[in-house]
Amino acid sequence: MWLGTLPKLRVLSLRSNKLHGPIRTLGSENIFNELRMLDISSNAFTENLPMSLFQHLKAMRAIDQTINAASEEGDEYYQDTVTLVTKGLELEVVKILFLYTTIDLSNNKFEGHIPSIMGDLIALRVLNLSHNGLEGHIPSSVGSLSLVESLDLSSNHLVGEIPAQFASLTSLEVINLSYNHLEGCIPQGTQLQTFESNAYEGNDGLRGLPVSKGCGSYDNDSESEKIDTGSELDKESDFEFLNDFWKAALMGYGSGVCIGLSIIYFMFSTGNPRWLARIIVELEHKIMMGRRKKRQRKRQRQYRRQRQSRT
C-alpha cells in the first residue's frame, strides 16, 4: 500500500467507491505514522479487520503526541472540507479541528473478531465499525478509548455482554450497539442508561435500563415475576401515581414534601420497598435523558454557529 509511505498523510478518505478484497499492508514500520482520519466506508473490503494497519497508526496511539504535533505546525485546522459520519449524522465539515481523529470502516464485508489492539488507539474521537460481519465478543480494551465521543458497532454478529469497562467512557455522546446478539445486563450506574433504547435494540438478550426495567440488584426472580403479574400492574399504576403526586407535592413546597415523605415512610414500613427502588431508578433515568437532550441541542446550535462564522 504505497499510500502509507507518504510522510505527511493525515487524512485518507476512500469512502463510497468500488474497492474490494482484503487489506494488505507493507512490512515497513514507517507507514501511516501521521494518519489521523481514516475513512474507507461503503466499499466491499473483505476478510478480517486490518490489525497490522492499526499497529502503524502512531498518531492515534498517543494523546500527547497528537497535541504536540498540532502546536508545532501552528495550524490547528484542516483547510479542506471533510465528510464525516459521526454521532449518527453524515456531516460535511469545513476546517475540521486538527486533533479530531476518526476511523470509519462501516458498510463493508469485514468479518472475524474486533482486535483488542483497537484499545491502544487512545486518541480516537470517532470509531465506526457498523454494518459488517464482525463476530465474537466486544474486547474490553475498547473501554480504554477515554476520548471517544461516537462509537458505532451496530449491525454485526457480536455476542456476549457489554464490557463493564464501557462505564469509563465518560466522553461518549453517541453509542449504537443495535442489531447484534448481545446479552446480559447493561452496566449499571453509568451514562449508558441515559441513551435512547434504540441504541440497544435488536439484542434480545440485553436487560436493564433503558431496554427493560430490571437488572441486577433490582431484578426480581423470573419465576416470581411470572406468578405475580397482577402485582406488577399495581406497581406500574403506583409509579404513575407517584410521578404525578410529586409534581403536585413540589408545587406545594413544605407541606407537600412533608406529606410525600410520610407516604414513603409508610411504604418502607410494609417491608417490601424493592419496587419503590425501581421507581426511583426510572425517575432518575427520565431526568438524565432530559438533560442529555438539552446538551445535544445546545451542541448542535453551537456547531451551526461555528460553521456559519467560518463560511
Phi and psi in degrees as GROMACS dihedral restraints (atoms count N, CA, C in turn):
[ dihedral_restraints ]
;  ai    aj    ak    al  type     phi  dphi    fc
    3     4     5     6     1   -64.8    20    10
    4     5     6     7     1   -23.9    20    10
    6     7     8     9     1   -58.1    20    10
    7     8     9    10     1   -32.3    20    10
    9    10    11    12     1   -67.3    20    10
   10    11    12    13     1   -16.9    20    10
   12    13    14    15     1   -85.8    20    10
   13    14    15    16     1    -6.7    20    10
   15    16    17    18     1   -70.6    20    10
   16    17    18    19     1   116.8    20    10
   18    19    20    21     1   -68.7    20    10
   19    20    21    22     1   -25.7    20    10
   21    22    23    24     1  -113.1    20    10
   22    23    24    25     1    18.9    20    10
   24    25    26    27     1   -70.3    20    10
   25    26    27    28     1   116.6    20    10
   27    28    29    30     1  -114.0    20    10
   28    29    30    31     1   -26.8    20    10
   30    31    32    33     1  -126.6    20    10
   31    32    33    34     1   126.0    20    10
   33    34    35    36     1  -129.0    20    10
   34    35    36    37     1   108.8    20    10
   36    37    38    39     1  -122.2    20    10
   37    38    39    40     1   112.2    20    10
   39    40    41    42     1  -121.3    20    10
   40    41    42    43     1    24.7    20    10
   42    43    44    45     1   -65.9    20    10
   43    44    45    46     1   150.3    20    10
   45    46    47    48     1    58.2    20    10
   46    47    48    49     1    49.4    20    10
   48    49    50    51     1  -117.6    20    10
   49    50    51    52     1  -159.5    20    10
   51    52    53    54     1  -120.4    20    10
   52    53    54    55     1    34.9    20    10
   54    55    56    57     1   -72.2    20    10
   55    56    57    58     1   146.7    20    10
   57    58    59    60     1  -151.3    20    10
   58    59    60    61     1   171.4    20    10
   60    61    62    63     1    89.5    20    10
   61    62    63    64     1   178.3    20    10
   63    64    65    66     1   -75.6    20    10
   64    65    66    67     1   159.6    20    10
   66    67    68    69     1   -97.5    20    10
   67    68    69    70     1   125.1    20    10
   69    70    71    72     1  -116.8    20    10
   70    71    72    73     1   139.5    20    10
   72    73    74    75     1  -116.5    20    10
   73    74    75    76     1   159.3    20    10
   75    76    77    78     1   -73.2    20    10
   76    77    78    79     1   160.0    20    10
   78    79    80    81     1   -74.2    20    10
   79    80    81    82     1   -16.2    20    10
   81    82    83    84     1   -64.9    20    10
   82    83    84    85     1   147.1    20    10
   84    85    86    87     1   -84.9    20    10
   85    86    87    88     1   -15.6    20    10
   87    88    89    90     1   -99.3    20    10
   88    89    90    91     1    59.3    20    10
   90    91    92    93     1  -128.0    20    10
   91    92    93    94     1   142.3    20    10
   93    94    95    96     1    54.6    20    10
   94    95    96    97     1    31.7    20    10
   96    97    98    99     1   -64.8    20    10
   97    98    99   100     1   -31.6    20    10
   99   100   101   102     1  -102.3    20    10
  100   101   102   103     1     1.8    20    10
  102   103   104   105     1   -66.5    20    10
  103   104   105   106     1   129.0    20    10
  105   106   107   108     1  -123.2    20    10
  106   107   108   109     1   -16.2    20    10
  108   109   110   111     1  -135.0    20    10
  109   110   111   112     1   115.4    20    10
  111   112   113   114     1  -122.2    20    10
  112   113   114   115     1   116.3    20    10
  114   115   116   117     1  -132.6    20    10
  115   116   117   118     1   105.9    20    10
  117   118   119   120     1  -123.2    20    10
  118   119   120   121     1    30.0    20    10
  120   121   122   123     1   -69.7    20    10
  121   122   123   124     1   161.8    20    10
  123   124   125   126     1    57.5    20    10
  124   125   126   127     1    49.6    20    10
  126   127   128   129     1  -127.0    20    10
  127   128   129   130     1  -153.1    20    10
  129   130   131   132     1  -134.5    20    10
  130   131   132   133     1    40.0    20    10
  132   133   134   135     1   -66.4    20    10
  133   134   135   136     1   144.7    20    10
  135   136   137   138     1  -126.4    20    10
  136   137   138   139     1  -178.1    20    10
  138   139   140   141     1    65.2    20    10
  139   140   141   142     1  -158.9    20    10
  141   142   143   144     1   -74.7    20    10
  142   143   144   145     1   159.8    20    10
  144   145   146   147     1   -59.6    20    10
  145   146   147   148     1   143.1    20    10
  147   148   149   150     1   -74.0    20    10
  148   149   150   151     1    80.4    20    10
  150   151   152   153     1   -59.9    20    10
  151   152   153   154     1   -37.2    20    10
  153   154   155   156     1   -64.5    20    10
  154   155   156   157     1   -30.0    20    10
  156   157   158   159     1   -68.4    20    10
  157   158   159   160     1   -43.7    20    10
  159   160   161   162     1   -60.9    20    10
  160   161   162   163     1   -30.7    20    10
  162   163   164   165     1   -66.4    20    10
  163   164   165   166     1   -22.4    20    10
  165   166   167   168     1   -93.7    20    10
  166   167   168   169     1    -8.6    20    10
  168   169   170   171     1   -79.9    20    10
  169   170   171   172     1    71.8    20    10
  171   172   173   174     1   -65.3    20    10
  172   173   174   175     1   -33.8    20    10
  174   175   176   177     1   -68.4    20    10
  175   176   177   178     1   -19.1    20    10
  177   178   179   180     1   -96.0    20    10
  178   179   180   181     1    -4.1    20    10
  180   181   182   183     1  -100.3    20    10
  181   182   183   184     1    -4.0    20    10
  183   184   185   186     1  -144.3    20    10
  184   185   186   187     1   117.5    20    10
  186   187   188   189     1   -65.7    20    10
  187   188   189   190     1   -45.1    20    10
  189   190   191   192     1   -61.8    20    10
  190   191   192   193     1   -40.1    20    10
  192   193   194   195     1   -62.9    20    10
  193   194   195   196     1   -40.5    20    10
  195   196   197   198     1   -63.5    20    10
  196   197   198   199     1   -43.1    20    10
  198   199   200   201     1   -66.1    20    10
  199   200   201   202     1   -44.4    20    10
  201   202   203   204     1   -63.6    20    10
  202   203   204   205     1   -38.8    20    10
  204   205   206   207     1   -61.9    20    10
  205   206   207   208     1   -39.1    20    10
  207   208   209   210     1   -66.6    20    10
  208   209   210   211     1   -42.3    20    10
  210   211   212   213     1   -69.8    20    10
  211   212   213   214     1   -33.7    20    10
  213   214   215   216     1   -68.7    20    10
  214   215   216   217     1   -37.3    20    10
  216   217   218   219     1   -72.9    20    10
  217   218   219   220     1   -27.2    20    10
  219   220   221   222     1    75.8    20    10
  220   221   222   223     1     9.4    20    10
  222   223   224   225     1  -134.0    20    10
  223   224   225   226     1   113.2    20    10
  225   226   227   228     1   -95.1    20    10
  226   227   228   229     1     1.3    20    10
  228   229   230   231     1  -129.8    20    10
  229   230   231   232     1   144.6    20    10
  231   232   233   234     1   -74.8    20    10
  232   233   234   235     1   138.3    20    10
  234   235   236   237     1   -80.9    20    10
  235   236   237   238     1   -27.9    20    10
  237   238   239   240     1   -85.1    20    10
  238   239   240   241     1   158.6    20    10
  240   241   242   243     1   -77.2    20    10
  241   242   243   244     1   137.4    20    10
  243   244   245   246     1  -126.7    20    10
  244   245   246   247     1   132.9    20    10
  246   247   248   249     1   -94.5    20    10
  247   248   249   250     1   124.8    20    10
  249   250   251   252     1  -126.5    20    10
  250   251   252   253     1   144.9    20    10
  252   253   254   255     1  -104.9    20    10
  253   254   255   256     1   105.9    20    10
  255   256   257   258     1  -142.1    20    10
  256   257   258   259     1   139.7    20    10
  258   259   260   261     1    56.7    20    10
  259   260   261   262     1    36.0    20    10
  261   262   263   264     1    80.7    20    10
  262   263   264   265     1     4.8    20    10
  264   265   266   267     1  -127.5    20    10
  265   266   267   268     1   145.2    20    10
  267   268   269   270     1   -94.8    20    10
  268   269   270   271     1   116.4    20    10
  270   271   272   273     1  -121.4    20    10
  271   272   273   274     1   140.0    20    10
  273   274   275   276     1   -99.3    20    10
  274   275   276   277     1   108.9    20    10
  276   277   278   279     1  -106.4    20    10
  277   278   279   280     1   132.5    20    10
  279   280   281   282     1  -101.5    20    10
  280   281   282   283     1   132.7    20    10
  282   283   284   285     1    53.5    20    10
  283   284   285   286     1    56.6    20    10
  285   286   287   288     1   -69.0    20    10
  286   287   288   289     1   147.8    20    10
  288   289   290   291     1   -59.9    20    10
  289   290   291   292     1   135.9    20    10
  291   292   293   294     1   -59.8    20    10
  292   293   294   295     1   -30.0    20    10
  294   295   296   297     1   -83.4    20    10
  295   296   297   298     1    -1.2    20    10
  297   298   299   300     1   -79.0    20    10
  298   299   300   301     1   109.9    20    10
  300   301   302   303     1  -108.7    20    10
  301   302   303   304     1   131.1    20    10
  303   304   305   306     1  -140.4    20    10
  304   305   306   307     1   150.7    20    10
  306   307   308   309     1  -133.0    20    10
  307   308   309   310     1   123.0    20    10
  309   310   311   312     1  -128.4    20    10
  310   311   312   313     1   107.4    20    10
  312   313   314   315     1  -115.8    20    10
  313   314   315   316     1    20.1    20    10
  315   316   317   318     1   -70.5    20    10
  316   317   318   319     1   162.0    20    10
  318   319   320   321     1    56.4    20    10
  319   320   321   322     1    50.5    20    10
  321   322   323   324     1  -127.3    20    10
  322   323   324   325     1  -158.8    20    10
  324   325   326   327     1  -125.1    20    10
  325   326   327   328     1    33.1    20    10
  327   328   329   330     1   -64.6    20    10
  328   329   330   331     1   149.4    20    10
  330   331   332   333     1  -139.6    20    10
  331   332   333   334     1  -176.0    20    10
  333   334   335   336     1    84.6    20    10
  334   335   336   337     1  -164.1    20    10
  336   337   338   339     1   -93.2    20    10
  337   338   339   340     1   156.7    20    10
  339   340   341   342     1   -75.5    20    10
  340   341   342   343     1   119.2    20    10
  342   343   344   345     1   -68.1    20    10
  343   344   345   346     1   140.6    20    10
  345   346   347   348     1   -64.5    20    10
  346   347   348   349     1   -19.3    20    10
  348   349   350   351     1   -64.2    20    10
  349   350   351   352     1   -16.2    20    10
  351   352   353   354     1   -57.3    20    10
  352   353   354   355     1   -30.5    20    10
  354   355   356   357     1   -68.4    20    10
  355   356   357   358     1   -12.8    20    10
  357   358   359   360     1   -81.8    20    10
  358   359   360   361     1   -13.4    20    10
  360   361   362   363     1   -85.8    20    10
  361   362   363   364     1    65.8    20    10
  363   364   365   366     1   -72.3    20    10
  364   365   366   367     1    -9.4    20    10
  366   367   368   369     1   -89.7    20    10
  367   368   369   370     1    -0.8    20    10
  369   370   371   372     1   -64.0    20    10
  370   371   372   373     1   138.4    20    10
  372   373   374   375     1  -106.8    20    10
  373   374   375   376     1   -31.9    20    10
  375   376   377   378     1  -133.9    20    10
  376   377   378   379     1   129.8    20    10
  378   379   380   381     1  -133.0    20    10
  379   380   381   382     1   118.7    20    10
  381   382   383   384     1  -128.3    20    10
  382   383   384   385     1   110.1    20    10
  384   385   386   387     1  -118.9    20    10
  385   386   387   388     1    20.1    20    10
  387   388   389   390     1   -70.9    20    10
  388   389   390   391     1   161.5    20    10
  390   391   392   393     1    55.5    20    10
  391   392   393   394     1    55.7    20    10
  393   394   395   396     1  -131.9    20    10
  394   395   396   397     1  -161.1    20    10
  396   397   398   399     1  -117.9    20    10
  397   398   399   400     1    34.1    20    10
  399   400   401   402     1   -68.4    20    10
  400   401   402   403     1   145.9    20    10
  402   403   404   405     1  -137.1    20    10
  403   404   405   406     1   179.6    20    10
  405   406   407   408     1    84.3    20    10
  406   407   408   409     1  -169.6    20    10
  408   409   410   411     1   -84.7    20    10
  409   410   411   412     1   154.4    20    10
  411   412   413   414     1   -74.2    20    10
  412   413   414   415     1   120.9    20    10
  414   415   416   417     1   -64.7    20    10
  415   416   417   418     1   138.5    20    10
  417   418   419   420     1   -63.0    20    10
  418   419   420   421     1   -21.4    20    10
  420   421   422   423     1   -63.5    20    10
  421   422   423   424     1   -22.0    20    10
  423   424   425   426     1   -61.3    20    10
  424   425   426   427     1   -25.6    20    10
  426   427   428   429     1   -67.2    20    10
  427   428   429   430     1    -6.8    20    10
  429   430   431   432     1   -86.2    20    10
  430   431   432   433     1    -5.9    20    10
  432   433   434   435     1   -80.1    20    10
  433   434   435   436     1    75.4    20    10
  435   436   437   438     1   -67.5    20    10
  436   437   438   439     1   -18.9    20    10
  438   439   440   441     1   -98.9    20    10
  439   440   441   442     1    -5.0    20    10
  441   442   443   444     1   -64.4    20    10
  442   443   444   445     1   132.3    20    10
  444   445   446   447     1  -106.5    20    10
  445   446   447   448     1   -28.0    20    10
  447   448   449   450     1  -134.8    20    10
  448   449   450   451     1   123.2    20    10
  450   451   452   453     1  -130.8    20    10
  451   452   453   454     1   117.1    20    10
  453   454   455   456     1  -127.1    20    10
  454   455   456   457     1   110.5    20    10
  456   457   458   459     1  -119.7    20    10
  457   458   459   460     1    20.4    20    10
  459   460   461   462     1   -70.6    20    10
  460   461   462   463     1   161.4    20    10
  462   463   464   465     1    55.8    20    10
  463   464   465   466     1    53.7    20    10
  465   466   467   468     1  -128.8    20    10
  466   467   468   469     1  -156.7    20    10
  468   469   470   471     1  -124.9    20    10
  469   470   471   472     1    37.8    20    10
  471   472   473   474     1   -71.8    20    10
  472   473   474   475     1   144.7    20    10
  474   475   476   477     1  -127.4    20    10
  475   476   477   478     1   174.4    20    10
  477   478   479   480     1    86.1    20    10
  478   479   480   481     1  -164.1    20    10
  480   481   482   483     1   -94.9    20    10
  481   482   483   484     1   158.9    20    10
  483   484   485   486     1   -70.4    20    10
  484   485   486   487     1   124.6    20    10
  486   487   488   489     1   -57.0    20    10
  487   488   489   490     1   138.4    20    10
  489   490   491   492     1   -61.2    20    10
  490   491   492   493     1   -24.3    20    10
  492   493   494   495     1   -65.1    20    10
  493   494   495   496     1   -16.4    20    10
  495   496   497   498     1   -63.7    20    10
  496   497   498   499     1   -18.6    20    10
  498   499   500   501     1   -63.4    20    10
  499   500   501   502     1   -21.0    20    10
  501   502   503   504     1   -89.2    20    10
  502   503   504   505     1     0.5    20    10
  504   505   506   507     1   -83.3    20    10
  505   506   507   508     1    72.2    20    10
  507   508   509   510     1   -75.7    20    10
  508   509   510   511     1   -15.2    20    10
  510   511   512   513     1   -87.9    20    10
  511   512   513   514     1    -5.2    20    10
  513   514   515   516     1   -66.9    20    10
  514   515   516   517     1   125.8    20    10
  516   517   518   519     1  -111.0    20    10
  517   518   519   520     1   -29.0    20    10
  519   520   521   522     1  -137.5    20    10
  520   521   522   523     1   131.7    20    10
  522   523   524   525     1  -135.3    20    10
  523   524   525   526     1   141.5    20    10
  525   526   527   528     1  -139.7    20    10
  526   527   528   529     1   108.7    20    10
  528   529   530   531     1  -116.1    20    10
  529   530   531   532     1    16.4    20    10
  531   532   533   534     1   -67.4    20    10
  532   533   534   535     1   156.1    20    10
  534   535   536   537     1    56.0    20    10
  535   536   537   538     1    57.0    20    10
  537   538   539   540     1  -127.7    20    10
  538   539   540   541     1  -153.5    20    10
  540   541   542   543     1  -127.7    20    10
  541   542   543   544     1    41.2    20    10
  543   544   545   546     1   -75.2    20    10
  544   545   546   547     1   154.7    20    10
  546   547   548   549     1  -147.3    20    10
  547   548   549   550     1   175.3    20    10
  549   550   551   552     1    88.1    20    10
  550   551   552   553     1  -169.4    20    10
  552   553   554   555     1   -86.6    20    10
  553   554   555   556     1   136.4    20    10
  555   556   557   558     1   -67.2    20    10
  556   557   558   559     1   127.8    20    10
  558   559   560   561     1   -47.0    20    10
  559   560   561   562     1   127.2    20    10
  561   562   563   564     1   -83.3    20    10
  562   563   564   565     1   156.9    20    10
  564   565   566   567     1    69.3    20    10
  565   566   567   568     1    23.2    20    10
  567   568   569   570     1  -127.7    20    10
  568   569   570   571     1   175.9    20    10
  570   571   572   573     1   -71.6    20    10
  571   572   573   574     1    -7.6    20    10
  573   574   575   576     1   -61.6    20    10
  574   575   576   577     1   -23.5    20    10
  576   577   578   579     1   -79.7    20    10
  577   578   579   580     1   -11.1    20    10
  579   580   581   582     1   -90.6    20    10
  580   581   582   583     1    -6.3    20    10
  582   583   584   585     1   -81.7    20    10
  583   584   585   586     1   161.5    20    10
  585   586   587   588     1   -65.3    20    10
  586   587   588   589     1   152.6    20    10
  588   589   590   591     1   -64.6    20    10
  589   590   591   592     1   -24.8    20    10
  591   592   593   594     1   -68.8    20    10
  592   593   594   595     1   -10.9    20    10
  594   595   596   597     1   -70.0    20    10
  595   596   597   598     1   -15.9    20    10
  597   598   599   600     1  -123.1    20    10
  598   599   600   601     1     0.3    20    10
  600   601   602   603     1   -64.8    20    10
  601   602   603   604     1   157.6    20    10
  603   604   605   606     1    81.6    20    10
  604   605   606   607     1     8.5    20    10
  606   607   608   609     1  -118.7    20    10
  607   608   609   610     1    91.1    20    10
  609   610   611   612     1   -63.7    20    10
  610   611   612   613     1   -20.7    20    10
  612   613   614   615     1   -89.9    20    10
  613   614   615   616     1    -4.9    20    10
  615   616   617   618     1   -77.9    20    10
  616   617   618   619     1   142.8    20    10
  618   619   620   621     1  -134.2    20    10
  619   620   621   622     1   164.0    20    10
  621   622   623   624     1    97.8    20    10
  622   623   624   625     1   163.0    20    10
  624   625   626   627     1   -62.4    20    10
  625   626   627   628     1   140.6    20    10
  627   628   629   630     1   -93.7    20    10
  628   629   630   631     1     9.7    20    10
  630   631   632   633     1   -77.9    20    10
  631   632   633   634     1   -48.9    20    10
  633   634   635   636     1  -139.6    20    10
  634   635   636   637     1   171.6    20    10
  636   637   638   639     1   -74.5    20    10
  637   638   639   640     1   -48.5    20    10
  639   640   641   642     1  -112.9    20    10
  640   641   642   643     1   146.5    20    10
  642   643   644   645     1  -166.4    20    10
  643   644   645   646     1   145.9    20    10
  645   646   647   648     1    67.8    20    10
  646   647   648   649     1  -130.5    20    10
  648   649   650   651     1   -68.2    20    10
  649   650   651   652     1   -18.2    20    10
  651   652   653   654     1   -97.6    20    10
  652   653   654   655     1     2.4    20    10
  654   655   656   657     1   -94.5    20    10
  655   656   657   658     1   121.4    20    10
  657   658   659   660     1   -73.0    20    10
  658   659   660   661     1   160.2    20    10
  660   661   662   663     1   -58.3    20    10
  661   662   663   664     1   135.9    20    10
  663   664   665   666     1   -61.6    20    10
  664   665   666   667     1   -37.2    20    10
  666   667   668   669     1   -66.7    20    10
  667   668   669   670     1   -42.9    20    10
  669   670   671   672     1   -66.7    20    10
  670   671   672   673     1   -30.0    20    10
  672   673   674   675     1   -67.7    20    10
  673   674   675   676     1   -37.8    20    10
  675   676   677   678     1   -65.4    20    10
  676   677   678   679     1   -38.6    20    10
  678   679   680   681     1   -74.6    20    10
  679   680   681   682     1   -37.9    20    10
  681   682   683   684     1   -98.4    20    10
  682   683   684   685     1    44.4    20    10
  684   685   686   687     1   -62.3    20    10
  685   686   687   688     1   -41.8    20    10
  687   688   689   690     1   -61.4    20    10
  688   689   690   691     1   -38.3    20    10
  690   691   692   693     1   -65.3    20    10
  691   692   693   694     1   -37.4    20    10
  693   694   695   696     1   -63.5    20    10
  694   695   696   697     1   -39.2    20    10
  696   697   698   699     1   -63.8    20    10
  697   698   699   700     1   -38.2    20    10
  699   700   701   702     1   -62.3    20    10
  700   701   702   703     1   -39.6    20    10
  702   703   704   705     1   -66.8    20    10
  703   704   705   706     1   -37.2    20    10
  705   706   707   708     1   -64.1    20    10
  706   707   708   709     1   -40.6    20    10
  708   709   710   711     1   -67.4    20    10
  709   710   711   712     1   -35.1    20    10
  711   712   713   714     1   -63.7    20    10
  712   713   714   715     1   -37.4    20    10
  714   715   716   717     1   -62.0    20    10
  715   716   717   718     1   -45.0    20    10
  717   718   719   720     1   -62.4    20    10
  718   719   720   721     1   -39.5    20    10
  720   721   722   723     1   -62.7    20    10
  721   722   723   724     1   -47.6    20    10
  723   724   725   726     1   -64.3    20    10
  724   725   726   727     1   -38.0    20    10
  726   727   728   729     1   -59.7    20    10
  727   728   729   730     1   -47.9    20    10
  729   730   731   732     1   -70.1    20    10
  730   731   732   733     1   -35.8    20    10
  732   733   734   735     1   -62.4    20    10
  733   734   735   736     1   -45.2    20    10
  735   736   737   738     1   -67.7    20    10
  736   737   738   739     1   -31.5    20    10
  738   739   740   741     1   -60.6    20    10
  739   740   741   742     1   -44.4    20    10
  741   742   743   744     1   -70.1    20    10
  742   743   744   745     1   -38.7    20    10
  744   745   746   747     1   -65.4    20    10
  745   746   747   748     1   -41.5    20    10
  747   748   749   750     1   -68.9    20    10
  748   749   750   751     1   -27.9    20    10
  750   751   752   753     1   -67.1    20    10
  751   752   753   754     1   -27.4    20    10
  753   754   755   756     1   -89.7    20    10
  754   755   756   757     1     1.9    20    10
  756   757   758   759     1    52.1    20    10
  757   758   759   760     1  -123.6    20    10
  759   760   761   762     1   -55.6    20    10
  760   761   762   763     1   -52.2    20    10
  762   763   764   765     1   -65.3    20    10
  763   764   765   766     1   -39.6    20    10
  765   766   767   768     1   -65.3    20    10
  766   767   768   769     1   -41.3    20    10
  768   769   770   771     1   -64.8    20    10
  769   770   771   772     1   -40.2    20    10
  771   772   773   774     1   -61.1    20    10
  772   773   774   775     1   -43.6    20    10
  774   775   776   777     1   -64.2    20    10
  775   776   777   778     1   -42.0    20    10
  777   778   779   780     1   -61.8    20    10
  778   779   780   781     1   -43.4    20    10
  780   781   782   783     1   -64.3    20    10
  781   782   783   784     1   -34.4    20    10
  783   784   785   786     1   -65.2    20    10
  784   785   786   787     1   -40.2    20    10
  786   787   788   789     1   -66.2    20    10
  787   788   789   790     1   -41.6    20    10
  789   790   791   792     1   -62.9    20    10
  790   791   792   793     1   -39.8    20    10
  792   793   794   795     1   -60.1    20    10
  793   794   795   796     1   -41.6    20    10
  795   796   797   798     1   -63.5    20    10
  796   797   798   799     1   -41.0    20    10
  798   799   800   801     1   -63.9    20    10
  799   800   801   802     1   -42.5    20    10
  801   802   803   804     1   -68.1    20    10
  802   803   804   805     1   -29.5    20    10
  804   805   806   807     1   -71.1    20    10
  805   806   807   808     1   -13.8    20    10
  807   808   809   810     1   -73.9    20    10
  808   809   810   811     1   -14.8    20    10
  810   811   812   813     1    90.5    20    10
  811   812   813   814     1     5.5    20    10
  813   814   815   816     1  -139.8    20    10
  814   815   816   817     1    69.9    20    10
  816   817   818   819     1   -85.8    20    10
  817   818   819   820     1     9.0    20    10
  819   820   821   822     1   -57.6    20    10
  820   821   822   823     1   -43.1    20    10
  822   823   824   825     1   -65.8    20    10
  823   824   825   826     1   -30.9    20    10
  825   826   827   828     1   -67.0    20    10
  826   827   828   829     1   -36.2    20    10
  828   829   830   831     1   -61.8    20    10
  829   830   831   832     1   -38.6    20    10
  831   832   833   834     1   -61.7    20    10
  832   833   834   835     1   -42.6    20    10
  834   835   836   837     1   -60.5    20    10
  835   836   837   838     1   -43.6    20    10
  837   838   839   840     1   -62.2    20    10
  838   839   840   841     1   -42.6    20    10
  840   841   842   843     1   -62.5    20    10
  841   842   843   844     1   -41.5    20    10
  843   844   845   846     1   -67.9    20    10
  844   845   846   847     1   -39.0    20    10
  846   847   848   849     1   -62.5    20    10
  847   848   849   850     1   -41.7    20    10
  849   850   851   852     1   -62.2    20    10
  850   851   852   853     1   -40.0    20    10
  852   853   854   855     1   -61.2    20    10
  853   854   855   856     1   -42.9    20    10
  855   856   857   858     1   -62.7    20    10
  856   857   858   859     1   -42.5    20    10
  858   859   860   861     1   -63.2    20    10
  859   860   861   862     1   -45.1    20    10
  861   862   863   864     1   -66.7    20    10
  862   863   864   865     1   -36.5    20    10
  864   865   866   867     1   -62.5    20    10
  865   866   867   868     1   -41.8    20    10
  867   868   869   870     1   -62.6    20    10
  868   869   870   871     1   -41.5    20    10
  870   871   872   873     1   -65.7    20    10
  871   872   873   874     1   -40.9    20    10
  873   874   875   876     1   -63.1    20    10
  874   875   876   877     1   -41.9    20    10
  876   877   878   879     1   -63.7    20    10
  877   878   879   880     1   -38.6    20    10
  879   880   881   882     1   -63.3    20    10
  880   881   882   883     1   -42.2    20    10
  882   883   884   885     1   -64.6    20    10
  883   884   885   886     1   -40.3    20    10
  885   886   887   888     1   -65.1    20    10
  886   887   888   889     1   -40.7    20    10
  888   889   890   891     1   -64.3    20    10
  889   890   891   892     1   -37.6    20    10
  891   892   893   894     1   -65.1    20    10
  892   893   894   895     1   -43.2    20    10
  894   895   896   897     1   -63.9    20    10
  895   896   897   898     1   -39.2    20    10
  897   898   899   900     1   -63.4    20    10
  898   899   900   901     1   -40.1    20    10
  900   901   902   903     1   -65.0    20    10
  901   902   903   904     1   -41.5    20    10
  903   904   905   906     1   -63.8    20    10
  904   905   906   907     1   -40.4    20    10
  906   907   908   909     1   -63.1    20    10
  907   908   909   910     1   -42.7    20    10
  909   910   911   912     1   -64.8    20    10
  910   911   912   913     1   -39.2    20    10
  912   913   914   915     1   -65.4    20    10
  913   914   915   916     1   -41.3    20    10
  915   916   917   918     1   -64.2    20    10
  916   917   918   919     1   -40.6    20    10
  918   919   920   921     1   -66.3    20    10
  919   920   921   922     1   -39.4    20    10
  921   922   923   924     1   -66.2    20    10
  922   923   924   925     1   -36.2    20    10
  924   925   926   927     1   -71.3    20    10
  925   926   927   928     1   -24.7    20    10
  927   928   929   930     1   -87.4    20    10
  928   929   930   931     1   -21.9    20    10
